[in-house]
Amino acid sequence: MLIKPDSILKLQQLMVDADKIDQVDLSNINQLVEHVPEDMTATVQTGMLVEDFQKKLLRGSQWLPIDPPNPKEITIGDLLSANLSGARRFGYGSIRDWVLGMVVVLPDGKLVRNGGKVVKNVAGFDLCRLLIGAQNTLGIIVEVTFKLLPRPEMEVNLFKQFQELSQAEENLEKIWHSDLQPVVLDLYRIKSQETTMVVSFAGPIADVETQAAELISMGFKSGISLGYDAAFRSKSCYSQSVLPSKLMSSLSGLGDMDFVARAGNGVYYVRENLFKNRAEISSVFGLEQRLKMEFDPLNKLPKLQLK
Amino acid sequence: MELKLRNEVVNRLIDIVGVDAVISDKSELVVYECDAYTMQKNLPSAVVLPGSIDEVVRVVLLCKEFNLPIIPRGAGTSLSGAVLAIDGGVMIALTRMNKILEVDPRNRRALVESGCVNAWVTREASPYGLFFAPDPSSQSACTIGGNIATNSGGPHTLKNGVTTNHILGYEMILPDGSIEWFGVEPDGGEDVEGYDLRGAAIGSEGMFGVVTRALVRLVKTPASFKTFLAVFDSVDQASCTVSDIIAEGIVPGALEMMDQVITRALEEAYKVGFPTDAGAVLIIELDGLTGGVEQQASQVELICKRNKAREVRLAKDDSERNALWKCRKRAFGAVGRLSPNYVTQDGVVPRSKVPEIMRFIGIVSEKYNLCIPNVFHAGDGNIHPLILFDERNPDQVKKALLAGNDILTKCVELGGSVTGEHGIGAEKIDFMSKQFTEDDLEAMKKLRTVFDPDQRCNPHKMFPGSKRCSEFIVKKQASA
């Protein structure tokens, strides 16, 4: 069944009563609990939309530096349960790097707090990282505390188009081995013969300008938005992750298929599922089953979906 | 507490790792009776020093057969008694498995054995312009396996993040002898399917299994540094400066505070030119690209002056910078000269509460008439008050315990934590119930059950109600 609790207490009750919960709609549990700009932290209920949360953080000129596609449509809960990220992942890492603590409702209805609100904390075991990307299969995250960053003074996106992947590779290696610190290092080919490389810089104006100048001298141009990522990934697509050094040979193997690639991370997205049956690869299957049995012995919550 | 091993067990351990790699003689075991937390001590039943993954697995299987506790150990630098053998058992010391197996500069990774010393990784990576970011003060001795067990921090984790942010994957031998690899595989991409068991077991304080190999992330060495020594008349001025820098949106590479007792002790020991009449100093290190560092440097200088800094000294070159850091990392050692004993606390408060907790520590120091110097990661709000006492004076022992209790309780009240990087171990078990509810702790126990259903791996740690060393109880009574 689908449940839509209007409070955390109600969710706890529903978790106790229900035999099977297929989906939880947390859109009524959507308040900003606190934003403490001077600590660079914020605590929010997970039903809030990602974009609404980012807007609230503007007050302190801060942000959560994670940019999943379609922030207007996805909640903080979606961001956490699916471990989503966007083009800026190369510069800022994934959401696991920004969570300080959380409150979770377990399948037995118990409300559990893990981690805390401070930026450094090793008291107790780390359930936060476990629950991120766990697709609501072990418990439902209802509140989360994030570490934040100041909004960058300036951000510039640059791009360059290549006829051949090998030319792109040359530029990529040059950037990789330089002192440049891009926050975006992407390649994409969408409905085109050409491959586009996108490089963004963010931070103090002085740094951004110097770095951008260096890229312009390599033939890059400004004037591109990062919208291609959401546009491509909002339709069904599949991701693959390889060693960054092996990315180009993987992309060459795609023939003339469309793709979006996080070149710095070795991750790429394509339309077709080329990577079937990967579930069998998972070597820790036994432990994952034990985890599920320990946290959700009655199987009230869905099973973890492997791609 | 003594758990004596049967000769049969000792002989079989010798069969596995060789006679030179088994310690079972009482006089030699004394080395392993405690780690850097010395308030509790107990001998393990035996120590084995395996030389390969296969030997670790066979030792673990033998422990399973005889239902013996396993205590994984790195260099024994834990400050919370994390590797204390509370109830005896077989200690598996990984110091012989210390090789760097591969440095892959193109992919910014290194594969190391778990007994590899933290500082060696950076040493091997630096020719490629890369480094391993977590830098605990014990980094010249502590091991990567120990870093994983305690999710270690260090001064430079303010900007770069702690151990969990820099460990891509690792191999763990579970107490049932199975070999698991969690997280990113040595030749694999960074997205891993399924639950994040990697993250779940980092910081588990050796209670989930024995780590044997780790794949670590390497980070690019910043293009430029600016390291300041800012001198203040009072701790309060320095504390306010810390809060102001963070509130301004500046994230320094490191932001450390030392008070007068510490700078005096360091100056006496190493003669580096610290002002001995200043109330407190800050080490503020900015790193990044040249332009941005320059820009932030002038902001930082302004904030220091606004808080009445007496002097803001810039390290002229790398050797001055290195001297400052060397000094900072030796601070705990220098305090040994001031007092026969000290206990280090590791509380955390929200960064804006640094001034408040520092005032509170001053009050506690007066209340118990104990000297409590401070040297800590101010930018993270991670305090390290060192409570000085003399263990021959029972009244002081009692007061030292009470003072620590007051300070950590205050950290929790201010919305913080009782440990930022040292861990709970055997030391802070009683504080867990101040910070967490019964249900919170139950959920953590569920996680432990997944990895170690028999609770044989590093037992009697972390959770309230755990067994204590008999000696500790005697000491507590003597001081009560």
Interface residues (C-beta under 8 A of the other chain):
Chain A: V36 P37 E38 D39 M40 T41 S61 Q62 G93 R96 D97 V104 L106 K110 L111 V112 R113 N114 G116 K117 V118 V119 K120 N121 V122 A123 G124 F125 D126 L127 C128 R129 L130 I132 G133 A134 L138 L149 P150 W176 D179 Q181 G203 P204 I205 A206 D207 E209 T210 Q211 S239 Q240 S241 V242 L243 P244 S245 N265 G266 V267 R278 A279 I281 S282 S283 V284 G286 L287 E288 R290 L291 E294 F295 L304 L306 K307
Chain B: D104 R106 N107 R108 T150 N151 G153 T157 G161 V162 T164 N165 S178 E180 W181 F182 D187 G188 G189 E190 D191 V192 E193 G194 Y195 D196 L197 R198 G199 A200 I202 G203 S204 K220 A223 S243 I246 A247 G249 I250 V251 G288 L289 T290 G291 G292 E294 Q295 Q296 V348 V349 P350 R351 S352 H377 D380 G381 N382 G415 G416 S417 V418 T419 G420 E421 H422 G423 I424 K428 F431 M432 Q435 F436 T437 D439 D440 L441 E442 A443 M444 K446 L447 R448 T449 V450 F451 M462
